[in-house]
Amino acid sequence: MLKVQAIGNLGREVELRYTGSGTPVASFSIAVTERYKDKSGQQQESTEWVNCTAWDRLATLASEYLHKGSKVYIEGKLKTTKYTANDGGERYKTEVVVRELEFLSPRGEGGQQQEPEPFPSNNGTGEDVPF
């Protein structure tokens, strides 16, 4: 398993949906920005977009508390899925399956109403989220 940790800002609202059996699944993306000085001493900035998926209670919490612009810490497993696009070509999607989520925006920023504690994905049950 490849463990991923990232801090970034949500680029769009969380999309919450449910599986056929009623399990909540949330999808969102975060912008992770790195600032550095190049060889000539000029300040540079590079942004990577990270696609994220959260399951069960974490999905519900993400959809309730995270909004576009919210700062968040995520930790999880890197997962790449192969699929066939509408044009028949093969494509790959890489995402982080979130196992831990911490809301970093102060109250009122990014549309956040409250600032809850960090939540592990297993909600204290000891059971892992499905992959």
Secondary structure, 3 states (H helix, E strand, C coil): CCEEEEEEEECCCCEEEECCCCCEEEEEEEEEEEEEECCCCCEEEEEEEEEEEEEHHHHHHHHHHCCCCCEEEEEEEEEEEEEECCCCCEEEEEEEEEEEEEECCCCCHHHCCCCCCCEECCCCCCCCCCC
